[in-house]
Amino acid sequence: MRRPMPTLLVRYGEIGLKSASVRRRFEHALVEDIKRRHAMARTACVISSTRGRIYVDSDDWRRSCELLSKTFGIVSFSPVEKVGSNISDLTKGVLAYAEPLLARGTTFAIRSRRTGTHTYTSQTLAKELGSRILERYGNMGIRVALDEPELEISVEVRDREAFLFSSILPGPGGMPLGTQGKALCIVENEAGLASTWLMMKRGCTAMISARDESLVEPLRTWCPDPKLVAPESDMFSLANKHSCIGISLSWRLQEISEKGAPKGELPVFYPLVGMSDEEVSKLLERIRG
């Protein structure tokens, strides 16, 4: 019997540190960005959320994984299976979930955490579920290894539901796009591509000025509809024209020392200022990947 397509449990980081009203606004922005990306990819999805988590159910969960891995504001996500949070449902669900993952001699561990009021603690839950797995599949020579297991089964209990998963996939982190205002990003070379990506990661809507638009193409997987503006000789005038809060340049210390900081009425940001050539190269590899 085929398992149903998994739900994707999405985790975010910095948003959760904000005040309640700001957090709600940022969560809404992240949800809307996820919806927009799925719509542009022609992948139907349903999104729900609780405090600290967003859940994505789609017609193509693998395509959704690709989209989420390049959505700013997402720290990580996991394909999960949902079960009830009572011990009976959890036990039945974990045993079924573990069966196809276990091979002869596998070492494993149960990692559990919970939110809400339950009849068990996270520690007792992990111990109980681990014991049930050993009891059911012990003839396969499996054993518990809490330090470096070959298989980790995570159980996240949230009120009346529990989520089972065995993998955590990374997102880019940062803040949701559009939550930190507009910035004029000057892209004159590949370094400009990297500095623009970093501004996007901080939640800025990038108004991109690039004489060679081909330089911007790698950003489309991170921001499907980048905002391009025609270059002008006066970047401060151009930034004001598009209601930007500042300007982003790819300059590093040597360039700033040689050219001098631009003078104008808006702040100028240098996202790459403390990065080495090697670090910029690795960042460009990630952007193109």
C-alpha positions as CSV (number, residue, x, y, z in Angstrom):
1,M,0.0,0.0,0.0
2,R,1.4,3.4,-1.1
3,R,1.8,6.0,1.6
4,P,0.0,9.3,1.0
5,M,2.2,12.3,-0.1
6,P,3.8,13.8,2.9
7,T,3.0,17.2,4.4
8,L,6.0,19.5,4.5
9,L,6.6,21.0,7.9
10,V,8.3,24.4,7.5
11,R,10.5,26.0,10.2
12,Y,11.5,29.7,10.4
13,G,14.0,31.4,12.7
14,E,14.3,35.1,13.2
15,I,10.5,35.7,12.7
16,G,9.8,33.9,16.0
17,L,11.9,36.5,17.9
18,K,9.7,39.4,16.9
19,S,6.8,40.9,18.8
20,A,3.4,39.3,18.3
21,S,2.1,41.8,15.7
22,V,5.4,41.9,13.8
23,R,5.6,38.1,13.8
24,R,2.1,37.8,12.4
25,R,2.9,40.3,9.6
26,F,6.2,38.4,8.8
27,E,4.4,35.0,8.9
28,H,1.8,36.3,6.5
29,A,4.5,37.6,4.2
30,L,6.2,34.2,4.2
31,V,3.0,32.3,3.6
32,E,2.1,34.6,0.7
33,D,5.6,34.1,-0.8
34,I,5.2,30.4,-0.6
35,K,1.8,30.6,-2.3
36,R,3.1,32.9,-5.0
37,R,6.1,30.6,-5.8
38,H,3.8,27.6,-6.1
39,A,1.4,29.4,-8.3
40,M,4.2,30.5,-10.6
41,A,5.4,26.9,-10.7
42,R,1.9,25.7,-11.5
43,T,1.9,23.5,-8.4
44,A,-1.3,23.5,-6.4
45,C,-0.9,23.7,-2.7
46,V,-2.7,24.2,0.6
47,I,-1.0,26.0,3.4
48,S,-1.9,26.1,7.0
49,S,0.0,27.4,10.1
50,T,0.3,27.3,13.8
51,R,2.7,29.3,16.0
52,G,6.2,28.6,14.9
53,R,5.3,26.3,12.1
54,I,3.9,26.4,8.6
55,Y,2.5,23.3,6.8
56,V,2.5,22.8,3.0
57,D,0.4,20.1,1.3
58,S,0.9,20.1,-2.5
59,D,0.2,18.0,-5.6
60,D,3.9,17.5,-6.1
61,W,5.8,17.5,-2.8
62,R,9.2,17.0,-4.4
63,R,8.7,20.2,-6.5
64,S,7.5,21.9,-3.3
65,C,10.8,20.9,-1.7
66,E,12.7,22.6,-4.5
67,L,10.7,25.8,-4.0
68,L,11.0,25.8,-0.2
69,S,14.7,25.3,-0.4
70,K,15.0,28.7,-2.1
71,T,12.4,30.7,-0.1
72,F,14.0,33.3,2.1
73,G,12.8,33.2,5.7
74,I,12.7,29.4,5.8
75,V,15.4,27.9,8.0
76,S,14.5,24.2,7.3
77,F,11.7,21.9,6.4
78,S,10.8,18.2,6.6
79,P,8.5,15.8,4.8
80,V,6.3,14.5,7.7
81,E,3.6,12.1,8.4
82,K,0.8,13.2,10.7
83,V,-0.7,11.0,13.4
84,G,-2.7,11.6,16.6
85,S,-0.9,12.7,19.7
86,N,-2.2,10.0,22.0
87,I,0.2,7.2,22.9
88,S,-1.9,4.6,20.9
89,D,-1.8,6.6,17.7
90,L,1.8,7.5,18.1
91,T,2.9,3.9,18.7
92,K,1.0,2.6,15.7
93,G,2.3,5.5,13.5
94,V,5.9,5.2,14.5
95,L,6.0,1.4,14.0
96,A,4.6,1.8,10.5
97,Y,6.9,4.7,9.8
98,A,10.0,3.0,11.0
99,E,9.5,-0.3,9.1
100,P,10.7,0.7,5.6
101,L,13.6,2.7,7.1
102,L,15.1,-0.1,9.2
103,A,17.7,-2.4,7.8
104,R,19.3,-5.4,9.5
105,G,21.6,-4.2,12.2
106,T,20.5,-0.5,12.0
107,T,21.3,1.7,15.0
108,F,18.5,4.2,15.7
109,A,17.3,6.9,18.0
110,I,14.0,8.6,18.7
111,R,14.1,12.4,19.1
112,S,11.0,13.9,20.5
113,R,9.7,17.3,21.4
114,R,6.3,18.6,22.2
115,T,4.1,21.7,22.6
116,G,0.9,21.6,24.6
117,T,-0.4,19.5,27.5
118,H,0.0,15.7,27.4
119,T,0.2,12.7,29.7
120,Y,3.8,12.1,28.9
121,T,7.1,14.1,28.8
122,S,9.3,14.3,25.7
123,Q,11.8,12.0,27.4
124,T,9.3,9.3,28.4
125,L,7.7,9.4,24.9
126,A,11.1,8.8,23.2
127,K,11.8,6.0,25.6
128,E,8.4,4.4,25.1
129,L,8.5,4.6,21.3
130,G,12.1,3.3,21.1
131,S,11.1,0.3,23.3
132,R,8.1,-0.5,21.0
133,I,10.4,-0.4,17.9
134,L,12.9,-2.8,19.6
135,E,10.0,-5.0,20.6
136,R,8.6,-5.2,17.1
137,Y,11.8,-5.3,15.0
138,G,14.3,-6.7,17.5
139,N,14.8,-9.8,15.4
140,M,16.5,-7.6,12.8
141,G,19.4,-7.0,15.2
142,I,18.6,-3.3,15.5
143,R,19.8,-1.3,18.5
144,V,19.5,2.1,20.1
145,A,22.5,4.5,19.7
146,L,21.7,7.9,21.1
147,D,25.0,9.6,20.2
148,E,25.5,8.7,16.5
149,P,22.6,6.6,15.2
150,E,22.4,5.6,11.6
151,L,18.7,6.5,11.7
152,E,17.0,9.3,13.6
153,I,13.2,9.3,13.8
154,S,11.9,12.6,15.1
155,V,8.5,13.0,16.7
156,E,7.2,16.5,17.1
157,V,4.0,16.7,19.1
158,R,1.9,19.8,18.8
159,D,-1.3,19.7,20.9
160,R,-3.6,17.0,19.3
161,E,-1.3,16.2,16.4
162,A,2.1,14.6,16.0
163,F,4.5,14.8,13.1
164,L,7.0,12.0,12.2
165,F,10.1,12.7,10.1
166,S,13.6,11.4,9.5
167,S,15.2,14.2,7.4
168,I,15.7,17.9,7.8
169,L,16.3,19.9,4.6
170,P,17.9,23.3,4.7
171,G,16.3,26.6,3.6
172,P,18.3,29.8,3.0
173,G,17.1,31.4,6.3
174,G,17.0,35.1,6.7
175,M,13.7,37.1,6.5
176,P,10.8,36.8,4.1
177,L,11.1,38.9,1.0
178,G,9.5,42.3,1.1
179,T,9.4,42.7,4.9
180,Q,12.3,45.2,5.1
181,G,11.5,47.7,2.5
182,K,13.0,48.4,-1.0
183,A,16.7,48.7,-1.7
184,L,18.3,49.7,-5.0
185,C,20.8,47.0,-5.8
186,I,23.5,47.9,-8.4
187,V,24.6,44.8,-10.3
188,E,27.6,45.6,-12.5
189,N,29.3,42.2,-12.2
190,E,29.0,38.8,-10.4
191,A,29.9,40.3,-7.1
192,G,26.8,42.5,-7.5
193,L,24.7,39.4,-8.0
194,A,26.1,38.1,-4.6
195,S,25.4,41.4,-2.8
196,T,21.9,41.5,-4.2
197,W,21.2,38.0,-3.0
198,L,22.3,39.0,0.5
199,M,20.0,42.0,0.5
200,M,17.1,39.7,-0.5
201,K,18.0,37.3,2.3
202,R,17.7,40.2,4.8
203,G,14.1,40.7,3.6
204,C,14.6,43.6,1.2
205,T,12.7,44.0,-2.1
206,A,15.6,44.4,-4.5
207,M,15.1,47.1,-7.2
208,I,17.9,45.8,-9.5
209,S,19.8,48.1,-11.7
210,A,21.9,46.0,-14.2
211,R,23.2,47.1,-17.6
212,D,23.6,43.4,-18.5
213,E,20.4,41.6,-17.4
214,S,21.9,38.2,-18.0
215,L,23.8,38.7,-14.7
216,V,20.5,38.7,-12.9
217,E,19.2,35.4,-14.2
218,P,20.4,33.2,-11.4
219,L,18.3,35.2,-8.9
220,R,15.1,34.1,-10.6
221,T,15.1,30.8,-8.8
222,W,15.2,32.7,-5.5
223,C,12.9,35.5,-6.6
224,P,10.8,34.4,-9.6
225,D,9.8,38.0,-10.5
226,P,12.8,40.3,-9.8
227,K,12.2,44.0,-10.1
228,L,14.5,45.4,-12.8
229,V,14.9,49.2,-13.2
230,A,16.7,51.1,-16.0
231,P,20.1,52.2,-14.9
232,E,20.9,55.9,-14.4
233,S,24.1,57.8,-13.8
234,D,22.8,59.2,-10.5
235,M,22.1,56.2,-8.3
236,F,20.7,58.3,-5.4
237,S,18.1,59.9,-7.8
238,L,17.2,56.5,-9.1
239,A,16.8,55.1,-5.6
240,N,14.5,58.0,-4.6
241,K,12.5,57.5,-7.8
242,H,11.6,54.0,-6.7
243,S,11.1,54.9,-3.0
244,C,14.1,52.9,-1.8
245,I,15.4,53.1,1.8
246,G,19.0,52.6,0.7
247,I,21.5,51.5,-2.0
248,S,23.4,48.2,-2.1
249,L,26.9,48.1,-3.7
250,S,29.2,45.1,-4.1
251,W,32.2,47.0,-3.1
252,R,34.6,45.7,-0.5
253,L,37.2,47.4,1.6
254,Q,39.7,48.0,-1.1
255,E,37.2,49.5,-3.5
256,I,35.7,51.7,-0.8
257,S,39.3,52.9,0.1
258,E,40.1,53.6,-3.6
259,K,36.8,55.2,-4.7
260,G,35.6,56.7,-1.4
261,A,32.1,56.1,-0.1
262,P,29.4,57.6,-2.3
263,K,27.8,60.8,-0.9
264,G,24.1,61.1,-0.9
265,E,21.0,61.4,1.2
266,L,20.4,57.7,1.5
267,P,22.4,55.0,3.4
268,V,24.7,52.8,1.3
269,F,25.1,49.1,2.2
270,Y,28.1,46.9,1.4
271,P,26.9,43.3,2.0
272,L,30.2,41.8,0.9
273,V,32.5,44.2,2.8
274,G,33.9,41.6,5.2
275,M,34.0,38.6,2.8
276,S,37.1,37.1,1.1
277,D,37.3,36.2,-2.6
278,E,36.8,32.5,-1.6
279,E,33.7,33.3,0.4
280,V,32.2,35.3,-2.4
281,S,32.9,32.4,-4.9
282,K,31.2,29.9,-2.6
283,L,28.2,32.2,-2.2
284,L,28.0,32.5,-6.0
285,E,28.1,28.7,-6.4
286,R,25.2,28.5,-3.9
287,I,23.2,31.2,-5.8
288,R,23.6,29.4,-9.1
289,G,23.0,26.0,-7.6
